[in-house]
């Protein structure tokens, strides 16, 4: 069976990938897996629910027959990597066409655990499969053009794998999980119809938002829920527009929460007030896919989700024109939802991200359970002069989980007490010894994971950087490397110091037309929330306000020009460093 080669997929190696045993010995080498194109034998016929082969190559051939029956064609020759070491990461570029779906497939030996994470042109996660198995897959249907990257990461086992990408139409969505297991696809939740009381509250919400120029763009979608339960609805939002999304609880519902999250699960807006209904507002800086997470916190019965859009008139809140006209009404909010992400999957996704950044586990992770107001202490041995990251993540019934790290005298070294369920503490202690990490349940209750990680590389480098700011730079440089971004040798990096929270600093940079760039800023000790804006003249080009210490923005200019970056202290203050990266092959 022949398939046309529709486009060339770029292949590049994550430059920071190291094998744990090598890194621990102090001899850091780059893992260099060899990739070869390989021909598949797909002359057979589909086998229905016949067992999928345990041989990776034969299994991919069976997958190809299945996908071909759905109208999905391979975009180029499949790739074969004979040996990807544990903790090594490799990225494959995909240049998609709008309104076309792509199913990404990787198959390793049965004893391996291989993860797949797909990011869009802005570096945001748009799909992932981090189940503990050897056959990750994902389907993405980009609404706009822009290079995507499929990142493969060998969690355990190591060895060979096969990789291929298939394209088809949005009308048919493959279900490889059902194909692998031979089981029929599970049914969704039972649909719900609006009752008079909920319909009345919806009408009141329409009127209140309508008075602000906010119009409904998605009809209410109702499903039956049992406590505790949650759902995820896909959103396609336009940078420069403002939105509102709500949940309305029907009979039997006592408390519903709603969150707007990015592809990595980071909360961008939330309403967790103890009410039957919830509403969030959000004005994205960047066009792209987002998700609306609805969580039933108390009760059982029907819950309805609804979406609204306000197109800015003239300048946006940031003082710039909208990037593009708002998307068609029908594209803002999907009409179906999927089950929410559970604690185990949430932890595996965050663990995958920490490893891709260059961290390695520092001992075993732990799982526990806490009620509201309770806390639990963990003892962790840290070495002076080294750097660490400690992660906590709560399940869907956790509203606010905090981490506080203290030394042997009880003094607080670092903490993450932001209102979320996924705190992370990063620290480079001066003294070796036993430290205490307190996991606190500030709001909500339920299960959580606690996991410490160590930075296996150096903590001091060029530009006079050392400690936390240098490690943060190394983290994001590792992620950018998986997307084929390298430091731009023609753009000198820079640094500065913002003395107070709320302050800003500006720098000019030169960008070349026909190239794609990523501009990165990292904050040092005490500077944990940095905003970054790229502009040209009075036009805002891109902005990152995701409440992190290492924001980045992307831009592919068509002409040479001078641009300005603004670094703002949204939380904390102190030293910062910025650097321009250029995408190879662009």
C-alpha positions as CSV (number, residue, x, y, z in Angstrom):
1,X,0.0,0.0,0.0
2,X,1.6,3.3,-1.1
3,X,1.2,6.6,0.6
4,X,2.1,10.0,-0.8
5,X,4.9,12.0,1.0
6,X,2.9,15.1,1.7
7,X,5.6,17.1,3.6
8,X,9.0,16.7,5.1
9,X,9.1,16.2,8.9
10,X,12.2,17.7,10.5
11,X,14.1,15.5,13.0
12,X,16.3,16.8,15.7
13,X,17.9,15.6,18.9
14,X,17.3,17.1,22.3
15,X,20.7,18.5,23.1
16,X,20.3,18.2,26.9
17,X,19.3,14.6,27.1
18,X,21.5,12.6,29.5
19,X,21.4,9.1,30.9
20,X,20.9,9.2,34.7
21,X,23.8,7.0,35.6
22,X,26.2,9.0,33.4
23,X,25.0,12.3,34.9
24,X,25.4,11.0,38.4
25,X,29.0,10.1,37.7
26,X,29.8,13.6,36.7
27,X,30.5,12.7,33.1
28,X,27.7,14.3,31.2
29,X,27.3,13.1,27.6
30,X,24.6,13.7,25.1
31,X,22.4,10.8,24.2
32,X,22.5,10.5,20.4
33,X,19.9,8.0,19.1
34,X,20.1,7.1,15.5
35,X,17.0,7.5,13.4
36,X,16.4,5.8,10.1
37,X,13.6,5.8,7.7
38,X,12.0,2.4,7.4
39,X,9.6,0.8,5.0
40,X,6.5,-0.9,6.4
41,X,4.7,-3.9,5.0
42,X,1.0,-2.9,4.9
43,X,-0.2,-5.2,2.2
44,X,-2.4,-7.2,4.5
45,X,-6.0,-6.5,5.4
46,X,-7.4,-5.1,8.7
47,X,-7.7,-7.8,11.3
48,X,-10.7,-6.3,13.2
49,X,-10.2,-7.1,16.9
50,X,-7.3,-9.5,16.3
51,X,-4.5,-9.1,18.8
52,X,-2.0,-6.4,18.0
53,X,1.6,-7.8,17.7
54,X,4.1,-7.4,20.5
55,X,6.8,-6.6,17.9
56,X,6.9,-2.8,17.5
57,X,7.4,-2.9,13.7
58,X,4.6,-5.3,13.1
59,X,2.3,-3.4,15.5
60,X,2.9,-0.2,13.5
61,X,2.0,-2.0,10.3
62,X,-1.3,-3.1,11.9
63,X,-1.9,0.4,13.0
64,X,-1.3,1.7,9.5
65,X,-3.9,-0.7,8.0
66,X,-6.4,0.5,10.7
67,X,-5.8,4.2,10.1
68,X,-5.8,3.7,6.3
69,X,-9.3,2.3,6.6
70,X,-10.3,5.6,8.3
71,X,-8.8,7.6,5.4
72,X,-5.6,8.5,7.3
73,X,-2.4,8.5,5.2
74,X,1.1,8.5,6.4
75,X,2.9,11.8,5.8
76,X,6.3,10.3,5.1
77,X,8.4,7.2,5.8
78,X,8.2,5.9,9.3
79,X,11.2,6.5,11.5
80,X,13.0,3.8,13.4
81,X,15.2,4.5,16.4
82,X,17.1,1.4,17.5
83,X,18.0,2.6,21.0
84,X,16.6,5.6,23.0
85,X,18.1,5.6,26.5
86,X,16.1,6.1,29.6
87,X,15.4,9.8,30.3
88,X,16.5,10.8,26.8
89,X,14.1,13.1,24.9
90,X,13.8,13.5,21.1
91,X,11.6,15.9,19.1
92,X,10.0,15.6,15.7
93,X,8.7,18.7,13.8
94,X,5.3,18.6,12.1
95,X,4.2,21.5,9.8
96,X,0.4,21.0,9.7
97,X,-2.2,22.3,7.4
98,X,-5.2,24.0,9.0
99,X,-8.4,22.0,9.4
100,X,-6.5,18.7,8.9
101,X,-6.1,16.2,11.7
102,X,-2.8,14.4,12.4
103,X,-2.5,11.2,14.4
104,X,1.0,10.8,15.9
105,X,2.0,7.2,16.7
106,X,5.0,5.8,18.5
107,X,5.5,2.1,19.4
108,X,8.3,0.8,21.6
109,X,9.1,-2.7,23.0
110,X,6.4,-3.9,25.4
111,X,8.5,-3.5,28.6
112,X,9.2,0.2,27.9
113,X,7.4,3.3,29.1
114,X,7.4,5.9,26.3
115,X,5.7,9.3,26.7
116,X,4.4,11.6,23.9
117,X,3.8,15.3,24.3
118,X,2.7,17.5,21.4
119,X,3.3,21.3,21.5
120,X,2.1,24.0,19.1
121,X,4.0,26.9,17.5
122,X,3.8,28.9,20.7
123,X,5.3,26.0,22.7
124,X,2.0,25.2,24.4
125,X,1.0,21.6,25.0
126,X,-1.9,20.7,22.8
127,X,-2.0,16.9,23.2
128,X,-0.2,14.3,25.2
129,X,-0.2,10.6,26.1
130,X,1.7,9.8,29.3
131,X,0.1,6.5,30.2
132,X,2.6,4.0,31.6
133,X,2.9,1.9,28.4
134,X,4.9,1.5,25.2
135,X,2.3,2.7,22.7
136,X,1.6,6.5,23.1
137,X,-0.5,8.2,20.5
138,X,-2.4,11.5,20.1
139,X,-4.5,13.3,17.5
140,X,-4.3,17.0,16.9
141,X,-6.4,19.1,14.5
142,X,-4.8,22.6,14.4
143,X,-7.0,25.5,13.4
144,X,-4.1,27.6,12.2
145,X,-0.7,27.0,10.6
146,X,2.5,26.9,12.6
147,X,5.1,24.2,13.4
148,X,4.1,21.6,16.0
149,X,6.6,19.4,17.8
150,X,6.0,15.8,18.9
151,X,8.3,15.1,21.9
152,X,9.1,11.5,22.8
153,X,10.6,10.6,26.1
154,X,11.8,7.2,27.4
155,X,10.7,7.0,31.0
156,X,11.8,3.4,31.6
157,X,12.9,0.3,29.7
158,X,14.8,2.0,26.9
159,X,15.5,0.4,23.5
160,X,13.9,0.7,20.1
161,X,10.8,2.4,18.9
162,X,9.0,3.3,15.6
163,X,7.4,6.6,14.9
164,X,5.0,7.8,12.2
165,X,2.5,10.6,11.5
166,X,-0.8,10.2,9.7
167,X,-3.1,12.8,8.3
168,X,-6.9,12.7,7.7
169,X,-10.0,14.8,8.0
170,X,-11.7,16.1,11.2
171,X,-14.8,14.0,10.2
172,X,-13.1,10.8,11.4
173,X,-11.3,10.6,14.7
174,X,-9.2,7.4,15.2
175,X,-9.5,5.5,18.5
176,X,-6.2,3.6,18.9
177,X,-6.9,2.7,22.5
178,X,-9.9,0.7,21.4
179,X,-7.8,-0.8,18.5
180,X,-5.0,-1.9,20.8
181,X,-7.3,-3.4,23.5
182,X,-10.0,-4.8,21.1
183,X,-12.6,-3.1,23.3
184,X,-15.4,-0.9,22.1
185,X,-15.1,2.8,22.8
186,X,-16.7,3.7,26.1
187,X,-19.9,5.8,26.0
188,X,-20.0,9.4,27.3
189,X,-22.1,10.8,30.0
190,X,-25.8,11.0,29.7
191,X,-27.0,14.3,28.1
192,X,-29.2,16.6,30.1
193,X,-31.9,19.0,29.2
194,X,-32.4,22.5,30.7
195,X,-34.9,22.7,33.6
196,X,-37.0,25.8,34.1
197,X,-35.0,27.1,37.1
198,X,-31.6,26.7,35.4
199,X,-33.0,28.2,32.2
200,X,-34.1,31.2,34.2
201,X,-30.6,31.7,35.7
202,X,-29.1,31.3,32.2
203,X,-31.4,34.1,30.9
204,X,-30.3,36.3,33.8
205,X,-26.7,35.7,33.0
206,X,-27.3,36.4,29.3
207,X,-28.8,39.8,30.3
208,X,-26.1,40.7,32.7
209,X,-23.3,40.0,30.3
210,X,-25.2,41.4,27.4
211,X,-25.3,44.8,29.2
212,X,-21.5,44.7,29.0
213,X,-21.4,43.9,25.3
214,X,-20.7,40.2,25.9
215,X,-22.8,37.8,23.7
216,X,-23.4,34.1,24.0
217,X,-21.5,32.1,21.3
218,X,-22.0,28.6,22.5
219,X,-25.3,27.0,23.4
220,X,-25.5,25.4,26.9
221,X,-24.2,21.8,26.8
222,X,-25.6,19.7,29.6
223,X,-24.5,16.4,31.1
224,X,-25.3,14.3,34.1
225,X,-22.6,14.2,36.8
226,X,-22.0,12.4,40.0
227,X,-19.9,13.8,42.9
228,X,-16.9,14.0,42.6
229,X,-16.6,14.4,38.9
230,X,-15.3,16.7,36.3
231,X,-15.1,17.3,32.5
232,X,-12.8,19.0,29.9
233,X,-14.2,21.0,27.0
234,X,-11.9,22.1,24.1
235,X,-11.8,25.8,23.4
236,X,-10.3,27.7,20.4
237,X,-9.6,31.2,21.5
238,X,-8.3,34.2,19.6
239,X,-5.6,36.5,21.0
240,X,-7.0,40.0,21.5
241,X,-10.5,38.9,22.2
242,X,-12.2,38.5,25.6
243,X,-14.3,35.6,26.7
244,X,-16.5,34.4,29.6
245,X,-17.3,30.8,30.3
246,X,-19.7,29.5,32.9
247,X,-21.2,26.4,34.6
248,X,-24.8,26.2,35.8
249,X,-25.8,23.5,38.2
250,X,-29.2,21.9,37.7
251,X,-31.4,20.1,40.3
252,X,-29.3,18.3,42.9
253,X,-26.1,20.4,42.3
254,X,-24.8,22.3,45.4
255,X,-21.4,23.6,44.2
256,X,-19.7,23.6,40.8
257,X,-16.3,25.1,39.9
258,X,-15.0,26.2,36.6
259,X,-11.3,26.7,35.4
260,X,-9.7,27.8,32.2
261,X,-6.5,26.0,31.6
262,X,-3.8,25.7,29.0
263,X,-2.6,22.4,27.4
264,X,-0.2,21.7,30.3
265,X,-3.1,22.0,32.8
266,X,-1.9,25.4,34.2
267,X,-4.8,27.4,35.5
268,X,-5.3,30.7,33.8
269,X,-8.6,31.6,35.4
270,X,-10.8,30.0,38.1
271,X,-14.0,30.3,40.0
272,X,-14.1,28.1,43.1
273,X,-16.6,30.1,45.1
274,X,-19.1,27.8,47.0
275,X,-22.0,28.4,44.6
276,X,-24.2,26.3,42.3
277,X,-23.0,28.3,39.3
278,X,-19.5,29.6,38.4
279,X,-18.1,32.0,35.8
280,X,-14.6,32.9,34.6
281,X,-13.4,35.7,32.3
282,X,-10.3,35.4,30.1
283,X,-8.6,37.6,27.5
284,X,-5.8,35.5,25.9
285,X,-2.6,37.1,24.7
286,X,-2.1,34.3,22.1
287,X,-4.4,32.6,19.7
288,X,-4.6,28.8,20.3
289,X,-6.3,25.9,21.9
290,X,-7.3,26.1,25.6
291,X,-9.6,23.9,27.8
292,X,-12.5,24.6,30.0
293,X,-12.5,22.4,33.1
294,X,-15.8,22.0,35.0
295,X,-15.6,20.4,38.4
296,X,-18.6,19.2,40.3
297,X,-17.6,19.8,43.9
298,X,-20.8,18.9,45.8
299,X,-24.1,17.3,44.8
300,X,-25.1,15.1,41.8
301,X,-27.2,15.9,38.8
302,X,-27.0,17.9,35.5
303,X,-24.4,20.6,34.9
304,X,-24.5,22.9,31.9
305,X,-21.5,24.8,30.4
306,X,-21.9,27.9,28.2
307,X,-19.5,30.4,26.5
308,X,-19.6,34.1,25.7
309,X,-17.4,36.4,23.5
310,X,-16.7,40.1,23.6
311,X,-14.9,41.5,20.6
312,X,-12.7,44.4,21.6
313,X,-13.7,47.7,20.0
314,X,-10.6,49.5,18.9
315,X,-7.6,48.8,21.2
316,X,-7.4,45.8,23.5
317,X,-6.7,46.0,27.2
318,X,-3.0,46.1,26.4
319,X,-3.4,49.1,24.0
320,X,-3.1,47.2,20.7
321,X,-5.3,46.2,17.9
322,X,-6.6,42.6,17.9
323,X,-4.3,40.2,16.1
324,X,-7.0,38.8,13.8
325,X,-10.8,38.9,13.6
326,X,-12.4,36.6,16.2
327,X,-12.9,33.0,15.1
328,X,-16.3,31.9,13.8
329,X,-18.9,31.4,16.5
330,X,-19.1,27.7,16.1
331,X,-15.3,27.2,16.6
332,X,-15.0,28.9,20.1
333,X,-16.3,26.0,22.2
334,X,-16.6,22.3,21.4
335,X,-20.1,20.8,21.7
336,X,-18.8,17.7,23.5
337,X,-16.6,17.1,26.6
338,X,-14.3,14.4,27.8
339,X,-13.6,13.0,31.2
340,X,-11.3,15.2,33.3
341,X,-7.7,14.3,34.0
342,X,-7.2,12.2,37.2
343,X,-4.5,12.5,39.8
344,X,-2.2,9.8,38.3
345,X,-2.3,11.2,34.8
346,X,-1.8,14.7,36.0
347,X,1.3,13.7,38.0
348,X,2.7,11.7,35.0
349,X,2.3,14.8,32.8
350,X,4.1,17.0,35.3
351,X,6.8,14.4,35.9
352,X,7.3,14.2,32.1
353,X,7.8,18.0,32.0
354,X,10.3,18.0,34.9
355,X,12.4,15.3,33.2
356,X,12.2,17.1,29.8
357,X,13.6,20.2,31.5
358,X,16.6,18.2,32.6
359,X,15.7,17.1,36.2
360,X,16.0,13.6,37.5
361,X,14.0,12.1,40.4
362,X,15.6,12.6,43.9
363,X,14.3,9.6,45.6
364,X,10.8,8.1,45.3
365,X,7.6,10.1,45.0
366,X,5.0,9.8,47.7
367,X,1.2,9.7,47.6
368,X,-1.0,10.9,50.5
369,X,-4.4,12.2,51.5
370,X,-5.3,15.3,53.5
371,X,-8.4,17.0,54.7
372,X,-8.9,20.8,54.5
373,X,-6.6,22.5,56.9
374,X,-4.4,19.5,57.4
375,X,-0.7,19.2,56.5
376,X,2.0,16.6,56.3
377,X,5.8,16.9,56.6
378,X,8.4,15.2,54.4
379,X,12.1,15.0,55.2
380,X,14.4,15.6,52.3
381,X,18.2,15.5,52.2
382,X,19.7,18.3,50.1
383,X,23.3,19.0,49.2
384,X,24.8,22.5,49.4
385,X,25.7,24.0,46.1
386,X,23.2,21.8,44.2
387,X,19.8,22.7,42.9
388,X,16.5,20.9,43.4
389,X,12.8,21.2,42.4
390,X,10.0,19.8,44.6
391,X,6.6,19.2,43.0
392,X,3.2,18.7,44.6
393,X,-0.1,18.0,42.7
394,X,-3.6,17.4,44.1
395,X,-6.5,15.5,42.7
396,X,-9.7,17.1,41.3
397,X,-11.2,17.7,44.8
398,X,-8.2,19.8,45.9
399,X,-8.7,23.5,45.5
400,X,-5.4,24.9,47.0
401,X,-2.3,22.8,47.8
402,X,0.8,24.6,49.3
403,X,4.5,23.7,49.7
404,X,6.8,25.2,52.3
405,X,10.4,24.2,52.6
406,X,12.3,24.9,55.9
407,X,15.8,24.2,57.1
408,X,16.8,22.5,60.3
409,X,16.3,25.7,62.3
410,X,12.8,26.1,61.1
411,X,13.5,29.0,58.8
412,X,11.6,29.1,55.5
413,X,13.9,28.6,52.5
414,X,11.2,28.8,49.8
415,X,7.5,28.3,49.4
416,X,4.7,28.1,46.8
417,X,1.5,29.3,48.4
418,X,-0.3,30.4,45.2
419,X,-3.9,29.5,45.0
420,X,-3.7,26.3,42.9
421,X,-3.4,22.6,43.2
422,X,0.1,22.2,41.6
423,X,2.7,23.9,43.6
424,X,6.4,23.7,42.7
425,X,9.4,24.9,44.9
426,X,12.9,25.4,43.4
427,X,15.8,25.8,45.6
428,X,19.7,25.9,45.6
429,X,20.6,25.5,49.3
430,X,24.0,26.8,50.5
431,X,24.3,24.1,53.2
432,X,23.9,20.4,53.1
433,X,21.6,18.7,55.5
434,X,18.0,17.6,56.3
435,X,15.2,19.9,55.2
436,X,11.5,19.7,55.9
437,X,8.9,20.1,53.2
438,X,5.4,20.7,54.5
439,X,2.5,19.9,52.2
440,X,-0.5,21.9,53.3
441,X,-4.2,21.5,52.2
442,X,-5.4,25.1,52.3
443,X,-8.7,24.5,50.5
444,X,-10.5,21.4,49.5
445,X,-9.4,17.8,50.4
446,X,-8.2,14.7,48.8
447,X,-5.2,12.8,47.5
448,X,-1.9,14.3,46.4
449,X,1.5,13.4,45.1
450,X,4.8,14.8,46.4
451,X,8.0,14.3,44.3
452,X,11.5,15.8,44.7
453,X,13.9,16.2,41.8
454,X,17.6,17.1,41.5
455,X,19.4,19.1,38.8
456,X,22.2,16.8,37.6
457,X,24.2,19.5,35.7
458,X,26.2,22.4,36.8
459,X,24.8,25.5,38.6
460,X,27.2,28.1,37.3
461,X,27.7,29.2,33.7
462,X,28.4,32.1,31.3
463,X,27.2,35.7,31.7
464,X,28.0,35.6,35.4
465,X,24.9,33.5,36.1
466,X,24.8,31.0,39.0
467,X,22.3,29.2,41.2
468,X,18.6,29.4,40.6
469,X,18.6,31.9,37.7
470,X,21.1,29.7,35.8
471,X,19.2,26.5,36.4
472,X,15.9,28.2,35.3
473,X,17.7,29.2,32.1
474,X,18.9,25.6,31.6
475,X,15.4,24.3,32.1
476,X,13.8,26.3,29.4
477,X,16.8,26.0,27.1
478,X,16.3,22.2,27.3
479,X,12.6,22.6,26.3
480,X,13.4,24.9,23.5
481,X,16.1,22.5,22.2
482,X,13.3,19.8,21.7
483,X,11.6,22.3,19.4
484,X,14.9,23.0,17.4
485,X,15.5,26.4,19.0
486,X,19.2,27.4,19.6
487,X,20.7,30.6,21.1
488,X,20.9,33.2,18.4
489,X,24.6,34.1,18.0
490,X,23.8,37.4,16.3
491,X,21.7,38.6,19.3
492,X,23.6,39.4,22.5
493,X,21.8,38.3,25.7
494,X,21.2,40.8,28.4
495,X,20.2,41.1,32.1
496,X,19.0,43.7,34.6
497,X,17.4,44.2,38.0
498,X,13.9,45.3,38.8
499,X,13.9,46.7,42.3
500,X,10.2,46.5,43.2
501,X,7.2,44.4,42.4
502,X,5.1,46.1,39.7
503,X,8.2,47.6,38.1
504,X,9.3,47.1,34.4
505,X,12.3,47.3,32.2
506,X,12.7,47.6,28.4
507,X,15.3,46.3,25.9
508,X,15.6,46.6,22.2
509,X,16.4,43.6,20.0
510,X,16.9,43.1,16.2
511,X,15.0,40.3,14.4
512,X,15.6,39.1,10.9
513,X,12.8,38.5,8.4
514,X,12.1,35.0,7.3
515,X,13.3,33.5,10.6
516,X,11.4,32.2,13.7
517,X,12.5,33.3,17.2
518,X,11.8,32.5,20.8
519,X,12.6,35.2,23.3
520,X,13.1,34.0,26.8
521,X,13.4,35.7,30.2
522,X,14.2,34.1,33.5
523,X,14.0,35.6,37.0
524,X,16.4,35.0,39.8
525,X,15.9,34.4,43.6
526,X,12.8,36.2,44.8
527,X,11.6,36.9,41.3
528,X,9.0,34.1,40.7
529,X,6.4,35.8,38.5
530,X,7.7,37.5,35.4
531,X,5.6,38.9,32.5
532,X,7.2,39.3,29.1
533,X,5.8,41.4,26.2
534,X,7.2,41.7,22.6
535,X,6.2,44.8,20.6
536,X,7.1,46.8,17.6
537,X,6.2,50.4,17.7
538,X,2.7,50.6,19.2
539,X,1.8,47.1,18.2
540,X,1.9,44.3,20.7
541,X,3.2,41.2,18.9
542,X,3.2,38.5,21.7
543,X,2.9,38.3,25.4
544,X,3.4,35.7,28.2
545,X,1.6,36.3,31.5
546,X,1.4,32.7,32.7
547,X,2.6,33.5,36.2
548,X,6.0,31.8,35.9
549,X,9.6,32.7,36.5
550,X,10.6,31.8,32.9
551,X,8.2,33.3,30.3
552,X,8.8,33.1,26.6
553,X,7.2,34.5,23.4
554,X,7.5,33.4,19.8
555,X,7.5,35.4,16.6
556,X,8.4,34.8,12.9
557,X,8.8,38.2,11.3
558,X,8.5,38.6,7.5
559,X,10.9,41.6,7.4
560,X,14.0,42.8,9.3
561,X,13.1,45.1,12.2
562,X,13.7,46.5,15.6
563,X,11.5,45.2,18.4
564,X,11.1,46.0,22.1
565,X,10.8,43.5,25.0
566,X,9.2,44.6,28.2
567,X,10.1,42.6,31.4
568,X,7.6,43.2,34.2
569,X,7.7,42.1,37.9
570,X,4.2,40.6,38.4
571,X,5.4,38.8,41.5
572,X,8.6,39.5,43.5
573,X,11.5,41.4,42.1
574,X,15.3,41.2,41.5
575,X,17.7,40.0,38.9
576,X,16.5,38.8,35.5
577,X,18.2,37.5,32.3
578,X,16.9,37.5,28.7
579,X,18.1,35.7,25.6
580,X,17.0,35.3,21.9
581,X,16.7,31.9,20.4
582,X,16.5,31.1,16.6
583,X,14.8,28.1,15.2
584,X,17.2,26.0,13.0
585,X,16.0,25.4,9.5
586,X,13.5,28.3,9.6
